[in-house]
């Protein structure tokens, strides 16, 4: 398995590792629940270096990205980033990504499990466009620092970073560290994601985690807490809520799909656009919802959702929510199923009652939401 530039530090500080998409990644440092609550109440640091980072430049870079991404990007300003999707010709999701616009190039941050697949997809669709694609994943490192007290801590090092708006980024030189810092995240909390050179990773993490006390503002956290946090925040995960048989509209991601790209005089129809338009016109076959489950048993991916004798959907993700102290799940159900509906989940040996709810389960307090 591959190891990230933070492996040595994480290993020395008690990480338990798992194989994630061919990378040896920390799943926890003890208690997933404690790490989850640390992020909700203060701050946590996640090694996310396994995610792909791909630079794109060249005369036709913009046209290539408009063809590749579901979301219009030609109107993006420098130092901004956007959430988007990459689809196949049938409108199914190949990946969900972040696109960054720099002065001289663009950068895509993609899921670790899809990086190799996407690089082949890029070659297949670029045609005669003049584009240079540079995979910098293994020469860089990436951490996410998330939680309500994170910006105050970062304010000790920089006045600029806490003033960033959501989905914007800056480039900073701190001592000898050159970093790209974006106000983005995957936990439902405020925070940043930081990209830097692989050779600078250990210096950066020691700076961010300098306080080793029990009351430290930021503590290292693993992928276990990252998963429960994103579920509470209703954020989809590739391989669970997103796959090549699901289109973005079914996943509730219509905000990241520009179905009128062909109306732009400089527009480039994205791969899958016609198929998604057709699916929308014919009526979607499923929709993503939340489920609050009675009792203490947690449903898992693939479990069937029923209403009486009728099968109406399938669980995509489930966990015992540390914040709400009850099982929750994300699921696809038939479009006619309304919020507030009572359904049952087939656990195999028994059924449990659940209520259909709108996503997300968790929203941070308004006084903690940046612009």
PENOR-V196502 format. One record per residue. N is the residue number from 1. PSI is psi in radians with two decimals (* if undefined). Layout:
# PENOR-V196502
n;psi
N;PSI
N;PSI
This chain:
# PENOR-V196502
n;psi
1;2.64
2;2.66
3;2.49
4;2.91
5;-0.28
6;0.02
7;-0.85
8;-0.82
9;-0.82
10;-0.71
11;-0.73
12;-0.32
13;0.44
14;0.32
15;2.48
16;2.23
17;2.64
18;2.82
19;2.08
20;1.88
21;0.64
22;0.08
23;2.49
24;1.77
25;2.56
26;2.14
27;-0.50
28;2.94
29;0.33
30;-1.50
31;2.08
32;-0.70
33;-0.76
34;-0.70
35;-0.70
36;-0.88
37;-0.55
38;-0.74
39;-0.72
40;-0.56
41;-0.37
42;-1.47
43;2.56
44;2.64
45;2.24
46;2.30
47;2.00
48;0.53
49;-0.28
50;-0.35
51;2.51
52;2.48
53;2.05
54;2.07
55;2.46
56;2.19
57;3.09
58;2.92
59;-0.60
60;0.42
61;-0.77
62;-0.80
63;-0.70
64;-0.78
65;-0.60
66;-0.63
67;-0.59
68;-0.75
69;2.53
70;-0.38
71;2.44
72;2.33
73;-0.13
74;-0.42
75;0.14
76;2.41
77;2.78
78;2.58
79;0.51
80;2.78
81;2.75
82;2.59
83;2.38
84;-3.14
85;2.77
86;2.23
87;2.83
88;3.14
89;-0.46
90;0.01
91;-0.01
92;2.64
93;2.14
94;-0.53
95;2.78
96;2.45
97;2.89
98;2.34
99;2.20
100;2.40
101;1.96
102;3.04
103;-0.72
104;-0.14
105;3.13
106;2.77
107;2.36
108;2.32
109;2.09
110;2.90
111;2.48
112;-0.71
113;-0.23
114;-0.02
115;-0.87
116;-0.71
117;-0.73
118;-0.68
119;-0.66
120;-0.68
121;-0.71
122;-0.81
123;-0.62
124;-0.53
125;-0.16
126;-0.38
127;-2.24
128;0.21
129;2.48
130;1.78
131;2.40
132;2.15
133;2.10
134;1.92
135;1.91
136;0.31
137;-0.87
138;-0.12
139;-0.02
140;3.01
141;2.83
142;2.34
143;2.64
144;2.25
145;1.96
146;2.48
147;2.80
148;-0.33
149;0.06
150;-0.79
151;-0.62
152;-0.69
153;-0.79
154;-0.51
155;-0.31
156;-0.40
157;-0.51
158;2.38
159;-0.44
160;-0.77
161;-0.83
162;-0.28
163;-0.06
164;2.47
165;2.86
166;2.43
167;0.63
168;2.88
169;2.87
170;2.89
171;2.24
172;2.54
173;1.94
174;1.94
175;-2.00
176;0.21
177;2.14
178;2.11
179;2.60
180;2.12
181;2.09
182;2.53
183;1.34
184;2.97
185;3.10
186;0.56
187;-0.20
188;-0.09
189;2.91
190;2.82
191;-2.94
192;2.83
193;2.35
194;2.24
195;2.32
196;2.98
197;2.50
198;-0.62
199;-0.19
200;0.01
201;-0.85
202;-0.61
203;-0.73
204;-0.77
205;-0.59
206;-0.56
207;-0.79
208;-0.54
209;0.60
210;-0.66
211;1.99
212;0.18
213;2.91
214;-0.45
215;0.36
216;2.48
217;-0.73
218;2.29
219;2.70
220;2.45
221;2.75
222;-3.11
223;-0.36
224;-0.86
225;-0.62
226;-0.64
227;-0.77
228;-0.61
229;-0.80
230;-0.53
231;-0.80
232;-0.61
233;0.03
234;0.50
235;2.27
236;2.64
237;2.30
238;2.40
239;-0.19
240;-1.32
241;-0.37
242;2.37
243;-3.13
244;-0.09
245;0.06
246;2.29
247;2.82
248;-0.54
249;-0.66
250;-0.55
251;0.08
252;0.44
253;0.54
254;-0.47
255;-0.40
256;0.32
257;2.08
258;1.65
259;-0.01
260;0.46
261;-0.58
262;-0.19
263;-0.18
264;2.29
265;-0.41
266;0.24
267;2.75
268;1.99
269;2.27
270;2.67
271;2.15
272;-0.10
273;-0.81
274;-0.69
275;-0.69
276;-0.68
277;-0.77
278;-0.77
279;-0.70
280;-0.75
281;-0.63
282;-0.27
283;2.20
284;2.58
285;-0.30
286;2.91
287;2.69
288;2.29
289;2.99
290;2.73
291;2.25
292;2.20
293;2.41
294;2.62
295;-2.77
296;-0.01
297;2.31
298;2.17
299;2.71
300;2.86
301;2.36
302;-0.24
303;2.48
304;2.53
305;2.28
306;2.77
307;1.72
308;-2.15
309;0.00
310;2.30
311;2.19
312;-0.02
313;-3.04
314;2.39
315;2.40
316;-0.58
317;2.61
318;2.64
319;2.89
320;1.97
321;2.06
322;-0.56
323;-0.76
324;-0.12
325;0.74
326;2.76
327;2.44
328;2.82
329;2.74
330;2.55
331;2.71
332;2.29
333;2.96
334;2.54
335;-0.45
336;-0.15
337;2.18
338;2.71
339;2.41
340;-0.24
341;2.49
342;2.25
343;3.07
344;2.57
345;2.25
346;1.88
347;-0.01
348;-1.17
349;-0.26
350;2.99
351;2.56
352;2.63
353;2.56
354;2.69
355;2.32
356;2.25
357;2.75
358;2.60
359;2.64
360;2.90
361;-0.68
362;2.31
363;2.28
364;2.66
365;2.54
366;-0.52
367;-0.08
368;0.25
369;2.04
370;2.95
371;*
